[in-house]
Amino acid sequence: MSSSSAAAHAWALAACTASLASSEVIGHVEGSSCQGFPPSSGSSAPTTGGGATRGGSVRDNPPERVYRHGMSLIIRKLIIGLGVVLVLVATGCAASYPADPHKTLERVTGSVLRVGISHNEPFVSVAGPAPSGREVALVEDYASTLDAEVEWTADGEEELVDQLEHGDLDMVIGGLTDRTPWKQKVGLTRPYTQTVDEFGQTEKHVMAVRKGENAFLLDLDEFLQTRGGQQ
């Protein structure tokens, strides 16, 4: 059975079962079933109770009827919710995660990777004619996996983060740590290596990308987890 057929089948069963569940409150005939599906074991004749009324009929028990009505609504909502999930999965709607709203990974592949750099040796140095340092070498290696050229922009961290937020850069490096004050404004990779500062504090180093670009972030992160600690 194809995914679309399976989705339609699941939805039809969910909707029909929900209908049978709700029919308990309005006196659906016992033994009712959905065409093409097994008979519902939950359907039955209305529960009766209390004394005889004029003409010999039997009055329903109001409290029990209210309870059954509430339970029917709960069951119906649960079944319909399950049906929606099945349809989404079967039609592949969940397959789009992770994604890049601005298509960063797609755009830079085979093109240009725009990287902001802030001087912070030994990770990044802008003192020479060309950028150098541990993270510069890592980014160049990563760009080669995308068949991309690197376009460097040197500036202070605050200015680089602002450019990253506005889409003028694809990523920022400069010895950033997982305690960076910019973490609410950017997307961060997992720590790929760690060092100890002059005060004996362990620093876990990360790189920053434009917030929300999850496919690009995941691709960069997987590269760093494999190659980052080798620098």
C-alpha positions, 0 to 999 in steps of 0.5 A: 500500500502506498503512503498516500493510500495508507494515510487515507485508510488511517484517516477513514478508520479514525474518523469512522471510529470517532463517529461510532464513539460519539453515537453512543450518546445519541442511541446508535444501533448496537453492532454498528460498524464502519464499512470495510472495518471490523465491527466496533466493540464499543457501540451498544444500545443506550444505557437505561435506568430509573423508573418507568414513565407514562406509556411504559418507556424507560427514562435514561439515567442523566448522570451516566449519560453526561459521563458517557458523553464526556468520555465520547468527546475525549475519545473522539479528539484523541482518535482524530489527533492520531489520524492527523499525525498518521496523515502527516507522517505518511505524506512526508510532511515531517521530512522537511526538518531540519530546514533553512528558511533562508536556504543557506546550505543550498546557496553556499554549496558550489558558491561562496561561504561568507564568514565573519572573523574576529581577531582572537589568537590562536583561533583567528588572526587578522594580523597578516596579509590573509586570515590565519589560525585554527578556526580559519583552517577549519572553515577552509576545510569545511568550505572544500566539502561544499565546493565553496570559496570563502569570503572573509569579513574582519570586524568586532564581534558585535558588528559581525553578529549584527551582519549575521542577523541581517543575512550579510554573513553565513557564519562567524568565528573567533574563538567563541565559547558556549557562554557567548553573550550572543547566544540568543541572537545566533545559532551555535554549533555544539562545542567541538573542542575545549581549552583552559584559560589563564584562570584555569576555567574550561572553555568549550568552543563553538561557531555561530551561524544565522539563527534558524538555519538548521540544515546548515547548522547541522551540516557544519556541526557534523563536520566539526564533531569529526574534524574539530578536535584534530586541529 
